[in-house]
């Protein structure tokens, strides 16, 4: 297999993309970094002995994919401007989420004219536990109809989470918003219905503008309910749990019932440490995502299907974010008081 030739633009979060791809040099070649002279991009390019380009016009002609890990216009960034320039040169683009519906339409039109591909990054779908959870939820839905879905997430990953949700429900329509409860606490509540499935979003809609990428309560937690019980993904990297529905026989006999020793919880897969998540799982997820994007560029039918699904996802994200509004400002403490006391608390509880 020939190496995929890649240029990276945006190294705040894009640095993770760079390191992931450099660790897989057998399959990927970093052709260059697109950034500003004298800044972080310049330093990282020099350190890794990678060419630095300061404009799209300077880029060589042999690029397969550009990873544009910059904010789109919907978040006040200029990333889409760079992506459209790249697409016009016939370079396929993987752009950081979220991307507004109108921006998507524009990028897809340019990509089609120039026989290139435009994709929106969602490496969360490729994290092993999340991928396993989605596949299992779909498998179980063939046995029993999904009764409800509950999702808790930070506003930063809402776009990606909607993509995960739509995979679980096989992109059912319509997607109707039924009720919004906001500004009553850290989480805004969105009650909706996808096809016949009731779905509740609990979105942490606060931000610390001094450090916007930190101090949110969670990434995402998903619960899918069936008649027999509930399948839960506690975090993008697990654990995955099955909670059996409580059922007490009508002819209840305590002695016989207590002898069965059935657990109401089944651990399907365990969680992971943050060090493994950042160093291994996220790295692998990024690599797997780019492999999938490359396959996409080689199949026009896959591209059309992908674009339709992404447009549907973006539209629902746009509707929800407009309804709940911009994140509310809140200053978060950098002290983790409970975390530092947990071992002591566990010791006290066990003694009692």
C-alpha positions in Angstrom: 0.0 0.0 0.0 1.3 3.4 -1.0 1.8 6.0 1.8 -1.0 8.6 2.1 0.6 12.0 1.6 -0.8 14.5 4.1 -0.5 18.2 5.0 -1.6 19.4 8.4 -3.1 22.8 9.2 -3.7 23.9 12.8 -1.5 22.5 15.5 -3.3 23.3 18.7 -5.3 20.1 18.5 -3.8 19.2 15.2 -0.6 18.3 17.0 -2.3 15.1 18.1 -2.9 14.3 14.4 0.7 15.0 13.6 2.1 12.8 16.3 -0.4 10.0 15.5 0.6 10.0 11.8 4.3 10.3 12.5 4.0 7.2 14.7 2.6 5.4 11.6 5.1 6.4 9.0 4.7 3.1 7.2 1.3 4.2 5.9 1.5 8.0 6.1 3.9 10.7 5.0 3.6 14.2 6.3 4.4 16.4 3.3 4.2 19.6 5.2 2.6 21.9 7.8 0.5 24.8 6.7 0.8 27.6 9.2 2.3 31.0 10.1 6.0 31.7 10.0 7.5 32.3 13.4 4.7 30.7 15.5 4.0 27.3 16.9 3.7 25.8 13.4 7.2 27.0 12.6 8.7 25.6 15.8 7.0 22.2 15.4 7.9 22.0 11.7 11.6 22.7 12.5 11.6 20.2 15.3 10.2 17.4 13.2 12.2 18.4 10.1 8.9 18.9 8.1 8.5 21.7 5.5 6.5 24.7 6.6 4.2 26.3 4.0 2.5 29.7 4.7 -0.1 29.7 2.0 -2.1 27.1 0.0 -0.4 28.3 -3.2 3.0 27.1 -1.9 1.9 23.5 -1.4 3.3 20.8 -3.7 1.0 19.0 -6.1 1.4 15.5 -4.7 -0.9 15.8 -1.6 -3.6 13.2 -1.0 -5.3 14.7 2.1 -5.2 17.9 4.1 -6.2 17.8 7.8 -7.5 21.2 8.6 -7.8 21.2 12.4 -9.1 24.7 12.8 -12.4 26.2 13.8 -15.0 26.8 11.1 -16.9 30.0 10.6 -19.7 28.9 12.9 -17.2 29.1 15.8 -15.6 32.4 14.6 -12.7 30.7 12.9 -11.3 30.9 9.4 -10.7 27.2 8.8 -13.3 26.9 6.1 -11.6 29.5 4.0 -8.5 27.4 4.0 -10.4 24.3 3.3 -12.1 25.8 0.3 -8.8 27.0 -1.1 -7.4 23.4 -0.8 -10.5 21.9 -2.4 -10.2 24.3 -5.3 -6.7 22.9 -5.9 -8.2 19.4 -6.0 -6.9 18.4 -2.5 -9.2 16.4 -0.4 -9.9 17.8 3.1 -10.7 16.4 6.6 -12.0 19.4 8.6 -12.4 19.7 12.3 -16.0 19.6 13.7 -18.4 21.3 13.9 -19.2 22.6 10.4 -22.3 24.7 9.7 -24.9 23.3 7.2 -24.3 26.1 4.7 -20.5 25.7 4.9 -20.9 22.0 4.3 -23.0 22.6 1.2 -20.4 25.1 -0.2 -17.5 22.7 0.5 -19.3 19.7 -1.0 -20.1 21.7 -4.1 -16.4 22.8 -4.5 -15.2 19.2 -3.8 -17.5 17.7 -6.4 -16.4 20.2 -9.1 -12.7 19.5 -8.4 -13.0 15.8 -8.0 -11.9 15.9 -4.4 -13.4 14.9 -1.1 -14.5 16.9 2.0 -15.0 15.2 5.3 -15.8 16.4 8.8 -13.6 14.9 11.6 -15.2 12.7 14.2 -12.5 10.5 15.5 -14.7 9.7 18.6 -16.6 7.2 16.4 -13.3 5.3 15.9 -12.4 5.0 19.6 -12.6 1.2 20.3 -15.2 1.4 23.2 -17.5 3.8 21.3 -17.3 1.8 18.2 -18.0 -1.4 20.1 -20.9 0.3 21.9 -22.5 1.5 18.6 -22.2 -1.9 17.0 -23.7 -3.6 20.0 -26.6 -1.2 20.3 -27.4 -1.8 16.6 -27.2 -5.6 17.1 -29.5 -5.5 20.1 -32.0 -3.3 18.3 -32.5 -6.2 15.9 -33.7 -8.3 18.8 -35.7 -5.6 20.6 -36.9 -2.2 19.5 -35.1 0.8 21.1 -37.5 2.4 23.6 -35.5 5.5 24.5 -32.0 7.1 24.3 -30.5 9.5 26.8 -27.3 11.4 26.1 -25.2 13.6 28.4 -22.4 15.5 26.7 -20.4 18.7 26.7 -21.4 21.3 24.1 -17.9 21.0 22.6 -18.6 17.4 21.3 -22.3 17.8 20.6 -21.7 17.7 16.8 -19.8 14.4 17.1 -22.3 12.9 19.5 -25.2 13.6 17.1 -23.2 11.6 14.5 -22.8 8.7 16.9 -26.5 8.8 17.8 -27.6 8.8 14.2 -25.5 5.8 13.5 -27.3 3.9 16.3 -30.7 4.8 14.9 -29.7 4.3 11.3 -30.3 7.9 10.4 -34.0 7.7 11.0 -36.3 10.6 10.2 -37.9 12.8 11.2 -35.8 14.4 13.9 -38.3 16.5 15.9 -37.5 18.8 18.8 -40.4 18.6 21.3 -39.2 20.5 24.4 -36.2 22.7 25.5 -35.3 23.4 29.1 -32.4 25.8 29.5 -30.6 28.1 31.9 -31.8 26.1 34.9 -28.4 24.8 35.8 -25.2 23.6 34.1 -27.1 21.4 31.7 -29.7 22.4 29.1 -32.3 19.7 28.3 -33.5 18.9 24.8 -36.4 16.4 24.4 -36.7 15.1 20.9 -38.1 12.2 18.9 -36.1 10.5 16.1 -38.6 8.5 14.1 -40.6 6.8 16.9 -37.7 6.8 19.4 -37.8 9.2 22.4 -34.4 10.9 22.9 -33.2 13.2 25.6 -30.0 15.3 25.4 -28.5 16.8 28.6 -25.9 19.3 27.2 -23.4 21.0 29.5 -23.7 24.4 28.0 -21.1 26.4 30.0 -17.6 27.6 29.1 -14.6 29.2 30.7 -13.4 31.6 28.0 -10.0 31.8 29.6 -9.5 28.1 29.0 -12.3 26.9 26.6 -10.9 23.4 26.0 -10.9 22.5 29.7 -13.1 22.3 32.7 -16.2 20.8 31.2 -17.9 18.1 33.2 -17.8 15.2 30.7 -17.3 14.3 27.0 -20.3 12.1 26.6 -22.3 9.3 28.2 -25.0 7.4 26.3 -27.8 5.2 27.5 -29.9 3.1 25.1 -33.0 1.5 26.6 -34.7 -1.7 25.5 -37.6 -3.7 27.0 -35.0 -6.0 28.6 -32.7 -3.4 30.1 -30.3 -0.6 29.3 -27.0 -0.5 27.5 -24.7 2.3 28.8 -21.5 3.8 27.6 -20.1 5.7 30.6 -17.4 7.5 28.7 -16.0 7.5 25.1 -13.4 4.9 26.3 -15.8 2.9 28.4 -16.8 1.1 30.5 -19.8 -0.4 28.6 -22.4 -1.8 31.0 -25.7 -3.6 30.7 -28.4 -3.0 33.4 -31.1 -5.6 33.4 -34.6 -4.3 33.8 -36.1 -4.9 37.2 -38.6 -7.6 37.1 -40.3 -9.2 40.1 -42.4 -12.4 39.4 -46.1 -12.1 40.2 -45.9 -15.4 42.2 -43.0 -13.9 44.2 -41.3 -16.2 46.7 -38.4 -14.4 48.4 -36.5 -17.6 49.3 -36.5 -18.9 45.7 -35.9 -15.5 44.1 -32.9 -14.8 46.3 -31.2 -18.1 45.4 -30.8 -17.2 41.7 -28.0 -14.7 42.3 -28.5 -12.9 39.1 -26.6 -9.6 38.9 -28.5 -6.6 37.6 -25.3 -5.3 36.0 -23.1 -6.9 33.4 -19.7 -5.4 32.6 -19.3 -5.8 28.8 -16.0 -3.9 28.7 -13.9 -2.0 31.2 -12.8 1.6 30.9 -9.3 2.9 30.4 -6.9 5.3 32.0 -6.4 8.9 30.6 -2.8 8.1 29.7 -3.9 5.1 27.6 -6.8 7.1 26.1 -4.6 10.0 25.0 -1.5 8.1 23.9 -3.0 5.0 22.4 -6.8 5.1 21.8 -7.0 8.6 20.4 -3.9 8.0 18.3 -5.4 4.8 16.8 -8.8 6.5 16.3 -7.3 9.3 14.3 -5.3 6.8 12.1 -8.4 4.7 11.5 -10.5 7.7 10.7 -8.0 8.8 8.0 -7.9 5.3 6.5 -11.7 5.5 6.2 -11.6 8.9 4.6 -9.0 7.6 2.0 -11.4 4.8 1.1 -14.1 7.3 0.7 -12.2 9.2 -1.9 -12.0 6.1 -4.1 -15.7 5.4 -4.2 -18.2 8.0 -5.6 -21.2 6.1 -4.2 -19.7 6.1 -0.7 -19.0 9.9 -1.0 -22.6 10.7 -1.9 -24.0 8.6 0.9 -21.5 10.1 3.4 -22.4 13.7 2.3 -26.1 13.1 2.8 -25.6 11.7 6.3 -23.2 14.6 7.2 -25.7 17.2 6.0 -28.4 15.6 8.1 -26.2 15.6 11.1 -25.1 19.2 10.7 -28.6 20.4 10.3 -29.7 18.8 13.6 -26.7 20.2 15.4 -27.5 23.7 14.0 -31.1 23.5 15.1 -30.2 22.3 18.7 -27.4 24.9 19.2 -29.6 27.7 17.9 -32.3 26.7 20.4 -30.1 26.4 23.5 -27.9 29.4 22.6 -24.3 30.1 23.2 -22.5 28.5 26.2 -22.9 30.6 29.4 -19.7 32.0 30.9 -18.5 30.3 34.1 -15.1 30.2 35.8 -14.0 26.8 36.9 -11.6 26.0 39.7 -8.5 24.1 38.6 -8.4 22.3 42.0 -9.7 18.7 42.1 -10.5 18.5 45.8 -12.5 15.3 45.8 -10.1 13.4 43.5 -7.3 14.1 46.0 -9.4 12.8 48.9 -11.1 9.8 47.3 -8.6 7.2 48.7 -9.1 8.6 52.2 -12.9 8.6 51.8 -12.8 5.0 50.6 -10.7 4.0 53.6 -13.2 5.7 56.0 -16.3 4.1 54.3 -14.7 0.6 54.4 -13.9 0.9 58.1 -17.5 1.8 58.9 
